[in-house]
Amino acid sequence: MPWPVVLVHGGVVLRPLRRRDGAAWTRLRRANEGWLRRWEATSPDPAAGPPPSFGAFVRDVNAQARAGSTLPFVIEVDGELVGQLTVSSIIRGSLRGASIGYWISQDMAGRGIVPTAVAMAADHCWFELGLHRIEINIRPENAASLRVVEKLGFRDEGLRERFLHIDGDWRDHRSFALTVEEVPQGLVHRWAQGGPSL
């Protein structure tokens, strides 16, 4: 799987996370701590030692990208880092699927940036990597993220009880998915045309 990859549509850029992003990424995360905490993955296991440095984090996710299991993108608008999108759990073989997760700064939410970023990442997975299925799992209380999958026409596949450890406990998630056959012209095209035809 080729890496690094840069994807661009309009003013939205998905590019690899870099070590030099450390200061901007840390500032953005601190400024949005309250906005993001309710949706953040946590571990049920106690932490063993201090968290990794930002440089170690970047090395780890880029190694995963080169191994073909993850695509760790930052989201940029007008050259400014505004969030992150990760394609994870990339599986080949008979499934050929992956999951997409994302976050964006509160002041940039609601501007169509995340739907654009998700559409670009999904199209890359389908048409460049040959994947078949993309899924997004969202806590039922996360209205902003639910709006993203609604705008893009992801199919609601139901509730997964106690699916992920988030914000200190096992949390239910709604699962949404699309396969490449459902979007033959691509998700960017669908989004640019005003979303799914219902």
N, C-alpha and C positions, 0 to 999 in steps of 0.2 A: 504494500500500500504506500503510495508516494507521500512523503512528508519532508519538508513543510509544504503547506498549501495556503494560498491566499484567495479568498472569494470576495467579489465586489458586486454590489447591485445598488445603483443610485448612490446615495451618500453613506451606505452602510458597508463596512468592511469586516470580514472575519479573517483573522490572521493568528499565527501561533503565539502563544504566551512566551515572552522573552525575559531573560534575567533583568534586563534594563527597565522592565515594567514595574519592578518592585515598589518603588516609591509611589507611583501613581495608583497601582493596584491596592496598596496598603491604605492610602488616603481614602480611596473610593470605598473600600470595605468598612473602614472606621466610620466614615460619614453616613453610611447606610446600615449600620449594625442593627438598629432597631427595626428598620424596614425589612431586613432579610432574616433575622433570627428565627422567626416562626416557621420558616421554610427550609432551614439549613439542615443538611444531613449531620447526624451525630453518631457516635459509636456507643454501643451498650457496654463495651469493655473499658475499664479505667485506662487513662493515658499512661503509657510507659515512657517516662522521660519527657523532655521539652518537645514542643512541636518542631517540625523540620524548618530550616531556614527557607526563605523564599527561593533562593538559588537551588536548594535541594528539591523543593517542590517542582520547580520548572524542569530540572533534569529528569525527575521521575515521570512527569506527565509526557514529556517529549520522548522518553524511552518507550513508554506505552504506545505512543503514536507510531514510532518507527516499527514497533512489534505488531502493529495492526489492530490493537484492541480499543483504542481511544483516539478521538480528535479533539485536542484541547485548544479551543479558539478563544481569543478575546474579541469583544465587539467594540468597534471604533466608529465614531461619527465625527466627521470633519477633523480627523487626526487625533481625537480625544478618546481615551479609553472610557467606556461607559458601562461595561458589563462583561459577562462571560457566557459562552455557550460550549457545552461539552457533548460530543457524541460518544457514548460509552457502551460497554457490553456488546461490541461489534462481534457478531458470530457469523461464521461462514457455513459451509455444509448445507444441510437441507433446510435450515432456517433462513440464513442470509438476512439477518436483522440487526437492529441497533436501537438504543434509547437516546433521546435528546433531553438534556436538562439545561437550564439557563437562569441567569439573574441579571438584573439591570438596575442602575441607580434610580432612586425614587423620582428625581427631577426629570428623568428621561422617559419614564414609563408613560404608556398611553399615546405614544407618537408613531406607532407602527414599526418601530425599530426591531422589536423581538419577533413579530411575525415575519418580517423580511429576513432576519437572520436564520430563523427556523426553516423558512422556505429554501434559502440558499444551501443550508447544510443538508437538508433532505434531498434536494436535487443532486448535490454532489455525491451523496451516498448511493442514490439510485442509478444515476447515469454515468458516474465516473468509477465508482467502486463496485457496481453490480449488485448492490443489496436489494432486497425485495420488500422488507417491512420496516417501518419506523414507528416507534411508540414513544409516548410522552405520558408520564405518571404524575398526577397532580393531587395535592390534598384538596378535599371537597370545599374547604373554607377559603381557598386561594382564588378569589374572584378574578384577579388580574390575569393569572395564568390560564384560568378557564376561558377567559375571553380570547386569548391567543389561539387556542385550539379551535374555538368556535369560528373565529375569523378565517382560519385556514381550512376548515371543513374536515378536521380529524373526526373519525368515527369513535363514539363512546362505547367502550367494551365492558363497562361496568365497574363495580367496586372491588378493590383488593383490600381485604381487612388486614390491619396491622402489617402493612406491606413493607414500610421502611422506617428506620429509626431516625426520627426528625425531632430537633429541639428537645432531646432528652427522653423520648418515649416512642413506642411503636405506634405509628400513625396509619390510618386508612388513607388510601389513594384511589382516585378514579383513573382508569387506564384508557388512553386514547391511542388510536393507530391509523395508519394509512399504508396501503401497499402501492407499488409502482403502477399496477394496472388501473388503480382508481384515479391516477393523475397522469395520464399519458403524455401531456404536454409540459408537465412539471409543475411544482408548487409555486415557483416564482411567477410563472405565467398566470396561474390561477389567481394568485394574490394581486398581481398587477391588473387583472381584469375585474377586480372588485370582489374576490372571494368565490366560494362555491355557489353554484346555482342550486337553489333549494326548491 
